Amino acid sequence: MKTAKKIRMFTIIIIIFTLLYLFFAAKPLSKEYQFNPVWNINTSYPVVKNSNLQEKPVHFHLGQTIGYFDSEGTVTHYKTFPSKVSISDFYYATYDTNASNIPFYFPDGKEAGIISASGYPYFVEDLIYVMLPGGSSFAKCDEKGNIMWQYEGIIPITAFSAKKDFTAIGLSDGTIKVFDNVTGETQITFSPGGSDYPVILGLDISEDGEYIASISGHNQQRFVLSHKEGAGQKIIYHTFLDTDSPYRTLIHFCDDKKRVFYNFENNLGIYDLNNQKNTFIKLQSKVISMEESDYFIYLLGKDKQEYTVSLIENTNTLGGSFSFNADTAFIHSVDNNLYIGKDNTISCLSISK
């Protein structure tokens, strides 16, 4: 009888302990974010009209069509082109393989100027460059297309990063150079090293020019983060990668300069400059585009004809993703709106949990 009472008492204690544990220790599972459609427009034969909004239009490039649209889904400019194009939210230019004296235009189609150098125009927001023939030189132009300064090299340029005050290039011999955007003077010459074949495959420079992040090398490929120390660079973090990809890759400093993102194979690396920790997230495909909003980093990955859009939270976790098949695609993030282009459509999505 006493044994039965002890068993009942023991059972009650276990049940009470279990309930208390579940109440105090258990945490609800976080819900994935939902991508909710706001509007959708067809770019095959769009109705083009002036925007009623006082905002800068957003550019798009899908196949052999380019143009601009606003946050309400109004297409404000539309153009087809036969050969090549460079476009940003500020300028666009169409050109062919024998490009010289290339006119370039504002988003409304009005001519902005003529690029005097022979080569391929390249716009990074309102910055104007020309990649010169041979692949080892480039020119920085002013707002009218006139050459401000020019870098002439003999080693192929394999990576490029442009910010308001600085331009950084990576070379096939493993060298990184940083230039002042006004004078063209070389501010930094730096070689991360550490590999048998030290080619620079990915590169970004922080907005203030204090940090440089790169992926370089074959046979012990690695990610390197360095900080400006006087006239040189000091490596403050590096890690060897599990893969040895021969392809160019994306690196992105967040606007708040707290994190740097880098992509290798089907992985996303995130280095937090505040707590000096490195995080890896497994992805479905190679990242071809990164966009930043106030709350998220958006990634566009591609594997053959399958594109994947992923959302990275400020906690460095994957908040959600979805995939679709297309021949061409893009993503843009403006004022916390996410725009996705797919073949001949553009969609605006809102994010909710």
N, C-alpha and C positions, 0 to 999 in steps of 0.2 A: 504493500500500500504506500509506504514511504517512498519507494522507488518510483511509483507512478506519479506521485506529487512532484518529485524532483524533476521528472521528465517534462511534466506540464509547465512547471516554473521555468525550466531551461528553454523550452520552446517559446514561451511568452517573452522572455528576455531577448531571444534572437529576433523575434518579430519586431519588438520595440526598437532594438538597435538598427535593424534594417530600414525601418521607416524613418528614423532619425537621420540615418546616413543619406537616404534618398532625398530627404527634405533639405539638408544643409549642403550636401556635396554635389548632387546632380545638377548639371547645367543643360539648358535647352539647346538643341542643335540649331546652328545658324541657318537661315534660309538663303538660298541662292538669289542673286539679283535677277530681275526680270527685265527684258528689253521690250518696251512697249512702242508700237508704231504710232507716230504723230501725223505724218503725211508721206505721200509717195508721188514722185513725178516721173514721167517717161521722157527720156532724152532723145528718142528716135526722131520725133518731129515736134519739138516743144514749142509752146506759145511764148515768144520772147517779148517782154515788156519791162518798162522801168519799175524799179522798186519804190514802194511808198515808205520804206523804212530808212532812217538815217543811220546806216551801218555799212561797214565795208563788206562787199560781197565775198562769197567763198568760191574758190575755183574748183573745177572738176576736169578730169581727164579719163575718158573711157574709150578704149580702142582708138579710132581715128577721129574722135570728136572731143572738143574742149569747150569750156564756157564758164559762166559764173551764175550763182544763185544766192537768194537771201534766206533768212531764217524761217520765212513763211512758205518757202517752196516755189518762189517766183524765179524763173530763169531770166536773167537780165542780159545775158550775152551768150551766143552760141556760134560755133564755127567748126567746120570739118577741115582736115588738112591732109595732104597727100603723103608726106614724108616724116619729118621729125618735128618735135615741139618741146619747148620749155615753158613752164607756167608756174606762177605763184599767185597769192591773193593780191599782189600789186602789179605784176606785169605778165605778158606772154609774148612769145615769138614763135613763128613757124619757120623752118629752114630745111635745106637739103644737105647732102654730103659735101657740096662745094660752097659752103656758106661763106659769104663775105658781105660787108656793109648791110647788115641785117636790121631791118626796121623792127621795133618792138612796140607794144601797145599797152595802154591802160585797160582795166577791166571793162570799160564801156566801148572799147574798140578804137578810141582815138589814139593816134600815134604819139608815143612818148619820146622817141628819139631813134637814132640809128647807131648800132654797135659798129664801131669803125674797125675793130680787129677781125681778122679771118679766123674762124674756128666755130665752136659750138657754144651758144649762149647757155648760161646756167643761172637761174634766179633762186635765191634763198630769201624769201619774203621780199624786202625792198633792196636787197643787195644784188648787184649785177656783176657776173663774171663771164669770162670767155675761156673755155678750155681749148688751148691752142693745139694745132696739129702735132702729132708725135706722141702725145700722152704724157709729156714730162714738163710742160709749162702751162701757165695760165696768166690771165690779165684781170685786174680789178678795174671796173669802169664806174664812172659817175652816173648821175640820174639821167643824163642825156646820151649815154653810151660811149663817151670819150674815155680813153684809157687814162687811169690815174697812175697806176704803176703795174709792173709786170715781173713775174718770176720766171726765169729761164733756167731750166735744169736739164740734166742728161739722164737722170734716173726716173723711171716711170712712176707717176703718182698713182697710188693704190687706195688711198683713203682721203676724205676731204670733209672739213667741218668749218662752217661759217657762222660767226656771231656778230653782233653790232660793231664791236671794236677790234675783233681779232679774226684772222683766218688761219686755220691749221691744216697742214697736209701730212700724210703718211706716205713714205716711199717704199719701193720694193726692196731696198737694201736695209730696211729696218729703222730708218731715220724719221723723226718727226720734226717739222719746222713750224713755227708760229710767227705770223707777220702782223704788224700794226696796220689796221685797215686804212688809215689816213696817209701814212708816209710810205708804206710798203717795206719798212725796215724789218729785218729779222730780229725778233725778240728772243726766241728760244730755238736752240738746236739740241735735240735729245734723242737718245737711242735706248729703248727699254731693254733690249737684249734678252738673253736667257734661252734662246732656241738655236738649233743648228742652222735653220734658214729663217732669218729674222724679218720677213716681209710684214708690213703693217696692213692688216685686213679690216680693221674697224677702228674708228677714232671719233672722239668728241672732246670739246674744250668747254669748260664752264663759262657762263656769261661774263664773269669778271676776269677770266683768264688765269685764275689761281690754280685750277686743277686740269689735268689732262688724263683721260682714260683711253686705253687702247687694248685691242686684241692683236697679237702678233705671233708670227713664227709657224714653222712646221717642225715636227718632231720635238715635242714639248711645247705645244702651243699654250699661251698663257694670257690672262687678263692682268693688266698693270694699271694702277692708279698712282699718279704722282702729283706733288704739290710744288708750286713755284717757290724757290729759295734763292733770292737774289736774281742773278742772271741765268740760273740753272733750274733743274728739276730734281726733286728728291722723291724716290719711290717710297710711298707710305703703305702700300698694300699690293700684293700680287698673289695669284693662285694659278696653278697649272690646271688645264682643262682636260676632261676625259677623252675628248675627241680632237682630231687634227683636220679640220675642214679647210679646203683650199679656196673657199668662197668668201667674198666680202660679207661683213656682218654689221649689224646696227648697234650703236652705243648711244645712250641718251642721258644727259644730266637733267634732273628735274629743275624746274624754274626756281624752286626754293633752295636749291643747292644742298639738299639734305640726302639725296639718294642718286645713284647712277645705275642705270639698267644696261645690261649687255646680253646679247643673244649668241648662243653657239649650238649648232645642230638643233635638236628639239628641246632646248633648255633655255630658261631665262635666269640670268644671274642678277641679283640686286645687292649692291653694297651700300650700307647705311653709314654715312659719314659721321653721324652723331654718336651712335653706339659702336661704330667700327666693327659691325657684324656683316657677314656675307650670307645670303640666302639663295637657294636654288628652287625653281619651280619647273616641273616637267610640263612640256607643251606638246600639242599634237603635231605641230609643223614648224618650219623655219619662219621666223618673224621677218616680214618685209617692210613693215611700217609701224611706227609708234606715235601715239597722240596723247597729249596731256590735258586734263581738266583740273578743276579745283580739288576734286575728290578722288579721281581715278587716273590710272594709266590704261589706255586702250591699245591693244595689239592686233595687228592684222597678220596672220600667218598663212602660208601657202604650201600645199603639197600636191603637185601636179595641177589639177583643175579644182581642187577643193580648197576653199578659203575658210579660215577660222578667225572669228572675232572673240577676243578674250578681254576680261576686265580684271585689273589688278588693283586691290584696295590699298589704302595708305598703311595698312598693317602688313603689307608685303605678302598678301595671300590672294589666291585666285578666287574671285567673287562669282564668276560665271563665264560661260562661253557658248557659242553656237556656230555651226558650219553651214556652208552653202557651196554649190558648184557654179562656176562662172569662167568666162574667158579672161575678163579683166575686172578689177575691183579696186576700191580705195576706201579709206576712212579719214574723216576729219572730225575734230572736236573743237567747237567754238562756243564760249559762254555756257559750258556744261551740256550743250546739245551734241549728240553723236550723229554724224551723217555717214551713211554707208552707200557707196556706189557699186552697182552690179550690172555689168554689160550695158544695158540701155535704161536703167532705172536708178534713181537716187531716193533714199529714204531717210527721214528724220526719226530718231528713236529717243524716247525718254527712259530713264532708269528708275526702277523701284524694287523694293524687297518684297 
